[in-house]
C-alpha cells in the first residue's frame, strides 16, 4: 500500500521577525527571552512592516579543503557558519498636517531603528525570526527561532507609479548565529 500522507505546506504569513537591540540583552538566551517573552524589554516586532521577499537565513558554511596524502577524494570541512540578511521595509505615510508618521506602525518603528545605521553608528542587535506561527501568536516553549546581528547603511527604494516608497537594510554577520533553537 502506498504512503498516503498529505503534506501540509507552511506558507506565509507564518513568520515573525523581532529586533532586539544589544543594549536590551546580551547572550543569545537573554536575546530570545527579551524578544519572545518580553523579559528585559527592548524587543520590537517588525513583521508587519517587512516587504515580502526578505533574505534572512543561514547560507553555505565556510569550509577548509585541505586534504592529506591518505584522502582518496576531495574533502570540505565546515569551519565557520554563514548567514545573510537583507530586509526591505515599507515607509509609513507622513501626515502633511503635523509632519509625523504613525509612531505605532511597524514600518515607522523599523525606520526609526535603522535610519542612521552604518559604520559610524553601529546599530547592533539581533534579528530574531520565528517560522510556522502567525505574527500575532504568543511565543511558547518548543517553538523554534533563529537569531542574526548588526545593521548596515539603510538604502531608500523609490518605486514607480503605484509602488510604495520603501527602504532596505542590509545586515552584517557579527560572529554569532543562533540557528533553529527551540525555546525552553
KASUL-V801812 format. One record per backbone hydrogen bond with DSSP energy under -0.5 kcal/mol. NH is the residue of the N-H (numbers start at 0). CO is the residue of the C=O. If there is no record, write none. Layout:
nh: [NH;NH]
co: [CO;CO]
//
This chain:
nh: [7;8;10;13;14;15;17;18;19;20;20;21;23;24;24;30;31;32;33;34;35;36;37;38;40;43;45;45;46;48;49;50;54;55;56;58;61;63;70;76;77;78;79;81;83;84;85;86;88;89;90;94;94;98;99;101;102;104;108;109;110;111;112;113;114;116;117;120;121;123;125;126;127;127;128;128;129;130;131;134;136;141;142;144;145;146;147;149;150;151;154;156;157;158;162;165;166;167;168;169;169;170;171;177;178;179;180;181;182]
co: [5;6;8;10;12;129;127;43;125;18;41;123;20;20;21;26;27;28;29;30;31;32;33;32;37;18;16;43;16;45;46;87;85;53;83;81;79;76;67;63;75;61;61;58;56;170;54;168;166;48;164;92;99;94;94;92;100;101;104;105;106;107;108;109;110;113;150;117;117;121;19;147;17;125;126;145;15;143;13;12;133;182;139;180;128;177;126;124;122;169;167;165;155;156;159;156;88;154;86;152;167;84;149;146;176;177;144;179;142]
//
